[in-house]
Structure formats: structure tokens, C-alpha cells
């Protein structure tokens, strides 16, 4: 039976054609209905309201996050209504290029919202899903683009921060292991979830069974991929990470490219640019692999061996992302070889990361544990076994 969506998808799209062109340091947002929908307002409540933010405050929060994460920390946005339309006025140094990029992003949000309404009208939208755009992210000076499946519901109901998740925190820590300073972590935090639907973390299979990945949001996702890979004043596209098996399938369907784990390929973007792309694991797959076995005398050793093998893949992928993000014109295959060599024979350091991330040990505890280990583990999985574990992970999501 078709469910009614409350506060998620409004009754009608507005026409944005009549809004006057923006001043140099103003972003034209549209009327209250438009920004209520595009910013999933009120987006800070589940059973309890965590923050009593107004519509204006909500937009300011996400817009200022984008400005700061794009490197425009001295520029702030203030949202107000003028003549029935909301405007964000930017105070401080002009964030060159940001206004056009942000308004283009909102325009694609209109497209996504219309597609979501159509999916709801077909009776396929669940009662506990929320429409959610990737708000508050860097979108102009981002160094790479991470393509994933869908955002967890907690981002909109509790955290109001698209980058505040175990998945993102784990992946940025791997960027740190590859020399990216914490001050630059967020420049790598442009995330395109091809389904702009915030859902419970275990709803991946429900989303898949609904058919939502079979082209529902292509006319939103592909243009956003094109937009967020544009490099200011340079022809090179920013590197793309296809994070997880569903995303590797998404690129196969749309760009006819076969991506296995750590495969590096090139795709042709809609505007004719060529982009380098790497296929890799979903960041949260590591947690499943490192805790797969729940019984048996060797369960701890088997879990460790699985976690270590996934970590070996992920650390090379994060290295490639870090280095290509700094120099997108680099030879992508040579960079993969460099990253593979960098982490070859680093089992003890990777062991420490496994123990810290999967089993919550302190770095000192993990270091002491790993100094006493021998490598490789007798339970090191084969490639086929890893593929089977990833398939199990996908079926449970």
C-alpha cells in the first residue's frame, strides 16, 4: 500500500525560471517550498527534536559548511527572504566560482526531487525513507569524488553533517595514513550517493529490491558526477572512487566499464572530459569482514585474516585517491603501482590499523599485539573467498 511521506517530498515542484539573476555574491534559493524540500526540512527530528532550527538556520548551516569545506572559511552566508524568495547573501571575500556551482547543484536537486516524487507515486517509497541531497559538502575545490549508494538516515535525523559517519571517518583516517593532513580531509569529502534517499543503514537490500538503482536517479546522478569532477581552470577531471560492488555495477551500466577491486580505468564524461576511476570496496565492508565469524575455535584468527586482506586493498585505494587528488594529471596506472609498492610488506602497520578500527584497541595496545604476530596468517583468504564475503555483505545491507 502506498505510504504517505511526511516532510520528505512536497506536493509540487516550483518553477524557478522567473527568479532574477543572482548578484555576484548572492545565491538565489527560491521560495519556502523549494528550500523546505531540497534541504529536507525539518531535518533534525526523529522522536525527539535535537535542534530547534528554523528553515533559514538550516540552509545557513549547510551552506556555510560547503563554503568552509571548499576553502572559503572567511566568507559566511546569511539567508533571508526578499519579495517572496529566499536569498543567501555571502559576506567576506568573494568565493570565486562557488555561486554558479552551488546554484547548479540546487538545480540538480530539483531534478532529483521530481524523480523521487515519481518513485513515490509508483508506490515504491518506504515510510521511513527521507529525501536527502549531499548537503554541506565541498563541491568546487574538492580533490576527488567518492561515489556510493545511499546516505544513512542518522545524517538527517541526528547529525546534520553528511560527513559524520563511521564509513566516512574510517576512510578519511586511511587518507591520513597516506599523508593527507587532517586540515585537508574534508577536501576529499565530496560524496555522490547515486540514490538521494536517507534510509536505515541496513536498508541497502530493500532499496535494491525496490528497483531504485535501475536508472531511477540517472538524470540526477550523472550530471552531478559531471559537475563535481570539474577542476577550476584546468581540463583534467578529478579522480573518481567507485566505492562498493553496487557502484562498480552502476558505472558498468552507465559507462560500460568493468571495475574490479583496485582496477583503474577511464570513463568519458557527458561534457567530453576523460576521468580516471578506481573500483574498490565500500568503506564499511571492512567492519563486516573483520567480524564475520561468530563462533568456532579459530574465529578470531579468521576474522583478523579477513580484515587484514580488506585493509590491504583499502589502503592502496586511499593512497591512489590521495595522490591523484593532489595531482589529477598524473599517470593513474603509475600511481597505482607507486601506492602498491608503498604498502607492500607493511603488514605490521596494517595489523595495527585493523586492531584499532575493527576491535577498538588503542594504538599502543594494537602495536604491542601486532609486534607479537607472525605473517601471513594461516587463514589468509583467497580472492574467490573475498568475493564471496563481499557478496554476503551486499546481501545483508
C-alpha positions in Angstrom: 0.0 0.0 0.0 1.3 3.4 -0.9 2.6 5.3 2.1 2.4 9.0 2.7 5.7 10.7 3.1 5.7 13.4 5.8 8.1 16.4 5.4 10.1 14.5 2.7 8.6 15.1 -0.6 6.2 18.1 -1.1 3.2 18.2 -3.4 4.7 20.1 -6.4 7.8 21.3 -8.0 8.1 25.1 -8.4 9.2 26.9 -11.5 12.5 28.6 -11.0 12.6 30.4 -14.3 11.2 33.7 -13.1 13.8 34.3 -10.4 16.1 37.2 -11.3 19.8 36.5 -11.9 21.8 36.5 -8.8 24.1 39.3 -7.8 27.8 38.4 -7.7 27.8 37.3 -4.1 24.2 36.1 -3.7 22.7 32.7 -4.2 19.1 32.6 -5.4 17.4 29.8 -3.4 13.7 30.1 -4.4 10.6 30.1 -2.3 9.9 28.4 1.0 8.5 25.3 -0.5 11.5 24.7 -2.7 14.1 25.0 0.0 12.0 23.1 2.5 12.1 20.2 0.1 15.7 20.5 -1.1 17.0 20.8 2.5 14.7 18.1 3.8 13.4 20.5 6.4 12.8 19.9 9.3 15.8 17.6 9.2 16.8 17.5 12.9 14.0 15.4 14.4 13.0 11.8 14.8 11.1 11.0 18.0 12.8 14.0 19.7 13.9 17.3 18.2 17.7 17.6 18.6 17.8 21.2 17.4 15.0 23.7 17.0 16.4 25.2 13.8 14.4 27.5 11.6 14.3 27.0 7.8 16.7 29.9 7.4 19.1 28.5 10.0 19.1 25.0 8.4 20.0 26.4 5.0 22.7 28.6 6.5 24.2 25.7 8.4 24.6 23.5 5.2 25.6 26.4 3.0 28.3 27.6 5.4 29.6 24.0 5.8 30.1 23.9 2.0 31.8 27.3 2.0 34.2 26.3 4.8 34.9 22.9 3.3 35.6 24.4 -0.1 38.2 26.6 1.5 36.2 29.8 1.8 36.2 29.9 5.6 36.3 33.8 5.7 33.1 34.0 3.8 29.7 33.4 5.5 26.2 33.1 4.2 23.1 34.7 5.7 19.7 33.6 4.4 16.7 36.0 4.3 13.5 36.4 2.3 13.1 39.2 -0.3 9.9 39.6 -2.3 8.8 36.1 -1.6 12.0 34.4 -2.5 14.9 33.3 -0.3 18.4 34.7 -0.9 21.7 33.8 0.6 24.0 36.8 0.9 27.7 36.0 1.1 29.8 38.3 3.3 33.5 38.3 3.1 36.0 37.6 0.2 34.3 36.6 -3.0 34.2 32.8 -3.3 35.0 32.8 -7.0 33.1 30.2 -8.9 31.2 29.0 -5.8 27.8 30.7 -6.5 27.5 29.2 -10.0 28.5 25.8 -8.8 26.0 25.9 -5.8 23.1 27.1 -7.9 23.8 24.3 -10.5 23.8 21.8 -7.6 20.4 23.1 -6.4 19.1 22.8 -10.0 20.1 19.2 -10.0 18.3 18.9 -6.6 15.1 19.9 -8.3 15.6 17.1 -10.8 16.2 14.6 -8.0 13.1 15.8 -6.1 10.9 15.3 -9.2 12.3 11.8 -9.7 11.7 11.0 -6.0 8.1 12.1 -6.3 7.7 9.8 -9.3 9.1 6.9 -7.4 6.7 7.6 -4.5 3.7 7.9 -6.9 4.6 4.4 -8.1 4.2 3.2 -4.5 7.8 2.2 -4.1 8.9 4.7 -1.5 9.1 3.3 2.1 7.6 5.2 5.0 10.9 5.5 6.8 13.0 6.9 3.9 13.8 10.6 3.6 14.8 12.6 0.5 18.3 13.9 1.1 20.8 15.7 -1.1 24.5 15.7 -0.3 24.3 18.9 1.6 27.2 20.8 3.3 30.0 19.2 1.1 32.8 20.8 -0.9 31.8 21.0 -4.5 34.1 23.4 -6.2 37.6 22.8 -4.7 37.1 19.1 -3.8 40.0 17.0 -4.8 38.2 13.8 -5.7 34.7 12.4 -5.9 33.5 9.4 -3.9 30.5 7.6 -5.4 28.5 5.5 -3.1 25.0 4.0 -2.8 22.8 5.9 -0.3 23.3 8.0 2.9 22.4 6.7 6.3 19.3 8.1 8.0 21.2 9.3 11.0 22.8 12.1 8.9 19.5 13.8 8.6 17.7 12.8 11.8 20.6 13.4 14.3 23.9 14.7 13.0 23.1 17.3 10.3 26.5 16.6 8.9 26.9 14.5 5.7 30.5 13.6 6.6 29.8 12.5 10.2 29.5 8.7 9.8 31.6 5.6 10.7 32.1 5.0 6.9 33.5 8.4 6.2 35.5 8.7 9.4 37.2 5.3 8.6 38.0 6.3 5.1 39.5 9.7 5.9 41.7 8.0 8.5 43.2 6.0 5.6 43.8 9.2 3.7 45.7 10.3 6.8 47.8 7.2 6.7 48.7 8.3 3.2 50.0 11.7 4.2 46.8 13.8 3.9 46.7 16.3 6.9 43.5 16.5 8.9 43.1 20.1 7.7 42.6 18.7 4.1 40.4 15.7 5.0 37.2 17.5 4.0 38.6 18.4 0.6 38.3 14.7 -0.2 34.7 14.6 1.2 32.7 15.2 -1.9 30.3 12.2 -1.9 27.8 11.4 -4.6 25.2 8.9 -3.3 23.5 7.9 -6.5 20.3 7.4 -4.6 19.5 10.7 -2.7 17.5 8.7 -0.1 18.4 8.7 3.5 17.5 5.2 4.8 18.2 3.0 7.8 21.8 1.6 7.5 20.6 -1.9 6.8 18.2 -1.0 4.0 20.5 -1.5 1.1 18.7 -4.7 0.1 15.3 -3.0 0.4 16.5 -0.2 -1.9 17.9 -2.7 -4.4 14.7 -4.7 -4.4 12.6 -1.6 -5.0 14.3 -1.1 -8.3 15.6 2.3 -7.3 19.1 1.6 -8.7 17.9 0.6 -12.1 18.0 4.1 -13.6 15.6 6.0 -11.3 18.0 8.8 -10.5 20.4 8.6 -13.5 19.4 12.1 -14.8 20.4 13.5 -11.4 23.5 11.3 -10.6 25.3 11.5 -14.0 25.1 15.3 -14.3 26.2 15.7 -10.7 29.1 13.4 -11.4 30.0 15.7 -14.3 29.6 18.8 -12.3 31.6 17.8 -9.2 34.6 16.4 -11.2 35.2 19.8 -12.9 38.5 21.3 -12.0 38.7 25.1 -11.9 40.9 26.5 -14.7 42.2 23.0 -15.7 41.0 20.4 -18.2 41.6 17.4 -16.0 38.7 15.7 -14.3 39.1 15.0 -10.6 39.6 11.3 -9.8 36.6 9.2 -9.0 36.3 6.4 -6.5 33.6 3.7 -7.1 33.1 2.6 -3.5 31.4 -0.8 -3.4 30.1 -3.5 -5.7 26.7 -1.7 -6.4 28.7 1.3 -7.6 31.0 -0.7 -9.7 27.8 -2.1 -11.3 26.4 1.4 -11.7 29.5 2.5 -13.7 29.3 -0.7 -15.8 25.7 0.1 -16.7 26.2 3.7 -17.5 29.7 3.9 -18.8 30.4 0.3 -19.9 33.5 0.0 -17.8 34.3 -3.2 -15.8 35.7 -2.4 -12.4 37.1 -5.0 -10.0 38.8 -4.2 -6.7 41.7 -1.8 -7.4 41.0 -1.7 -11.1 41.9 1.7 -12.7 40.0 2.7 -15.8 38.9 5.8 -17.7 35.4 7.0 -18.5 34.1 9.6 -20.8 32.1 12.2 -19.0 29.0 13.9 -20.6 30.9 17.1 -21.4 33.6 15.1 -23.2 36.3 15.1 -20.5 38.1 11.9 -19.6 38.1 10.9 -15.9 40.2 8.4 -14.1 38.3 6.0 -11.9 39.2 3.3 -9.4 36.9 0.5 -8.2 37.2 -0.5 -4.6 35.4 -1.7 -1.5 32.7 0.1 0.3 34.4 1.6 3.4 32.0 -0.2 5.8 32.6 -3.6 4.2 35.8 -3.8 6.3 33.8 -3.9 9.5 31.7 -6.8 8.2 34.7 -8.8 7.0 36.7 -8.3 10.3 33.7 -9.6 12.3 32.2 -12.2 10.0 32.8 -15.3 12.1 30.9 -15.5 15.4 31.8 -19.0 16.6 34.4 -21.7 16.3 37.8 -22.1 17.8 39.6 -20.1 15.1 37.0 -17.3 14.7 39.3 -14.6 16.0 42.1 -15.5 13.7 39.8 -15.9 10.7 38.3 -12.5 11.3 41.7 -10.9 11.6 42.9 -12.5 8.4 39.8 -11.3 6.5 40.1 -7.8 8.0 43.7 -7.6 7.1 43.2 -8.6 3.5 40.4 -6.0 3.0 42.6 -3.4 4.7 45.4 -4.2 2.3 43.1 -3.3 -0.6 41.6 -0.2 1.1 44.9 1.3 2.0 46.1 1.2 -1.6 42.9 2.6 -2.8 43.1 5.5 -0.3 46.7 6.1 -1.4 45.6 6.4 -5.0 42.8 8.8 -4.1 45.1 10.9 -2.0 47.8 11.2 -4.6 45.6 11.6 -7.7 43.6 14.2 -5.8 46.7 16.3 -5.3 47.8 15.8 -9.0 44.9 14.7 -11.2 47.0 14.9 -14.3 49.3 12.1 -13.0 49.5 8.7 -14.8 46.8 6.7 -12.9 48.4 3.3 -13.5 51.8 4.5 -12.4 50.2 6.0 -9.3 48.6 2.7 -8.5 52.0 0.9 -8.9 53.5 3.5 -6.6 50.8 3.0 -4.0 51.0 -0.8 -4.2 54.8 -0.6 -3.6 54.4 1.9 -0.8 52.3 -0.6 1.2 53.9 -3.9 0.2 55.4 -5.6 3.2 53.7 -3.2 5.7 51.7 -6.0 7.4 52.5 -4.8 10.9 51.3 -1.3 10.4 48.2 -2.6 8.6 47.7 -5.0 11.5 47.7 -2.0 13.9 45.0 -0.3 11.8 42.9 -3.5 11.8 43.1 -3.8 15.5 42.3 -0.1 16.1 39.4 0.1 13.6 37.7 -3.3 13.9 38.4 -4.1 17.6 38.7 -0.6 19.2 42.2 -1.1 20.6 44.3 1.9 21.4 47.3 2.4 19.1 49.7 1.3 21.9 47.6 -1.8 22.5 47.4 -2.6 18.8 51.1 -2.0 18.3 52.0 -4.4 21.2 49.7 -7.0 19.8 51.0 -6.8 16.2 54.6 -6.9 17.3 54.0 -10.4 18.6 52.2 -11.7 15.5 53.7 -13.6 12.6 52.6 -13.0 9.0 50.9 -14.2 6.9 48.0 -15.7 8.8 47.3 -19.4 8.1 43.7 -18.3 7.3 44.5 -15.7 4.7 41.5 -15.8 2.3 41.8 -16.4 -1.5 40.4 -13.9 -4.0 37.4 -16.2 -4.5 36.7 -16.3 -0.8 36.9 -12.5 -0.6 34.5 -12.2 -3.4 32.0 -14.5 -1.6 32.3 -12.4 1.6 31.7 -9.2 -0.3 28.6 -10.8 -1.8 27.3 -11.8 1.6 27.9 -8.2 2.8 25.9 -6.8 -0.1 23.0 -9.2 0.6 22.8 -8.0 4.2 22.9 -4.3 3.6 
